[in-house]
Amino acid sequence: GFLTKNLIRSLIKLSKQHHVSVVTDPKSEDVFRYSGSTVIKPNLNEGRSVLKVLKPGFLYTSFNHEIETIADCYLEASGCENLVMSLSEHGVMSKGKHIDGTLKINTHALQVSDVSGAGDTLISFLAMSLAAGLSLASATELGNIAAGIACGKAGTATISISEFLEALKIRNEAVHPEKLMPLDSLSQISQDLKIQNK
């Protein structure tokens, strides 16, 4: 209840004045309160709830038809620039002002242990990536990889730099780097492995 409609509107307006990206995790079916957000990130269930309100009795012909309609309705009703929607086991989709057409990326979860915190991991990576100046497409891809790692852990859990880099390497089918590496890189990998009790 702390983030009232008026406070949200004021924060978004102030952020826009200072050219700060706003990434919103909607918790209300009154999605217009998030108008002006750079990215709004509902999950599939939140999207379906809003679709029921905006288009009661809507019948879709396929999963892709459903999620495209949800994205279009969400963007129109919210007044946000872009949408990134987590699609559970189907991955993630992105659509809006900063994306050509629709970007749909399959999940990168190697095994799903628990989806708790996956959405929070996704939105954190979106915000971090946009703050670093990456495109929305790149931010969506990195967030999806990170969320896949989070799904492989029980409960809500953090992910380490080495876990993320390993998943990124696997994702890009990168060739193993040289066997020689700088001491600071080796120290970081060693610390991350110790934290994982490896």
C-alpha positions, -999 to 999 in steps of 0.1 A, spaced: 0 0 0 30 23 2 32 28 -36 -1 46 -40 -14 56 -74 -4 93 -69 31 83 -56 37 60 -86 25 87 -111 48 113 -94 79 90 -94 74 81 -131 70 118 -140 102 127 -120 121 98 -136 111 109 -171 122 145 -164 157 131 -155 158 105 -183 158 76 -159 143 43 -172 114 31 -152 108 -7 -150 75 -16 -134 63 -49 -119 25 -44 -120 5 -54 -90 -29 -39 -100 -53 -45 -128 -55 -7 -130 -25 -7 -153 -29 29 -164 -13 39 -130 20 28 -145 16 50 -176 49 63 -189 70 34 -176 98 24 -199 90 -13 -194 61 -30 -177 67 -66 -167 36 -87 -159 37 -124 -158 14 -146 -179 -13 -149 -151 -13 -111 -145 -16 -106 -183 -46 -131 -185 -63 -113 -156 -60 -79 -174 -72 -94 -207 -104 -107 -189 -111 -72 -177 -103 -55 -210 -118 -81 -234 -143 -102 -215 -152 -134 -234 -121 -131 -257 -115 -164 -275 -80 -171 -289 -70 -195 -315 -35 -204 -302 -11 -196 -274 7 -171 -297 -26 -154 -305 -34 -152 -268 0 -136 -257 1 -112 -287 -34 -100 -277 -24 -97 -241 6 -77 -250 -13 -53 -273 -41 -48 -247 -15 -43 -219 5 -17 -239 -26 2 -250 -43 2 -215 -11 10 -195 4 37 -217 38 21 -211 65 22 -238 73 -15 -238 62 -48 -223 83 -78 -212 60 -107 -201 73 -138 -184 55 -168 -199 63 -195 -173 78 -226 -190 74 -209 -224 101 -183 -217 96 -146 -222 82 -121 -247 90 -85 -254 70 -60 -274 67 -22 -278 84 10 -289 120 -3 -285 114 -37 -302 109 -45 -338 77 -66 -339 76 -92 -311 106 -108 -295 99 -143 -280 127 -162 -263 123 -197 -251 132 -206 -215 168 -213 -206 160 -232 -174 179 -265 -175 158 -279 -147 129 -262 -129 132 -267 -91 111 -237 -80 98 -206 -99 98 -185 -67 118 -153 -74 122 -159 -112 101 -128 -120 121 -107 -95 153 -120 -111 140 -111 -146 130 -76 -136 162 -70 -118 183 -79 -148 160 -58 -171 166 -27 -148 203 -33 -145 208 -39 -182 188 -8 -192 207 13 -167 239 0 -183 227 12 -217 218 -21 -233 190 -25 -257 157 -39 -245 162 -70 -267 196 -77 -250 181 -68 -215 153 -93 -221 177 -120 -232 200 -116 -202 170 -114 -178 156 -147 -193 189 -165 -188 192 -152 -152 156 -162 -144 163 -197 -158 192 -201 -133 169 -189 -105 143 -215 -114 169 -243 -109 172 -234 -72 149 -242 -44 130 -212 -29 140 -177 -36 178 -176 -42 205 -153 -56 226 -162 -85 264 -157 -86 284 -140 -113 302 -173 -122 268 -191 -125 255 -164 -148 287 -163 -170 286 -201 -173 250 -201 -184 258 -173 -208 287 -193 -222 265 -224 -226 238 -203 -242 261 -188 -268 279 -221 -273 311 -203 -266 344 -221 -269 361 -226 -236 385 -197 -229 422 -202 -227 434 -222 -197 454 -192 -185 434 -165 -168 441 -134 -147 444 -140 -109 414 -117 -101 391 -138 -124 403 -170 -108 398 -155 -73 362 -145 -82 354 -180 -96 369 -196 -65 349 -174 -41 317 -182 -60 323 -219 -59 331 -218 -22 297 -200 -16 281 -229 -35 299 -254 -13 318 -268 -43 
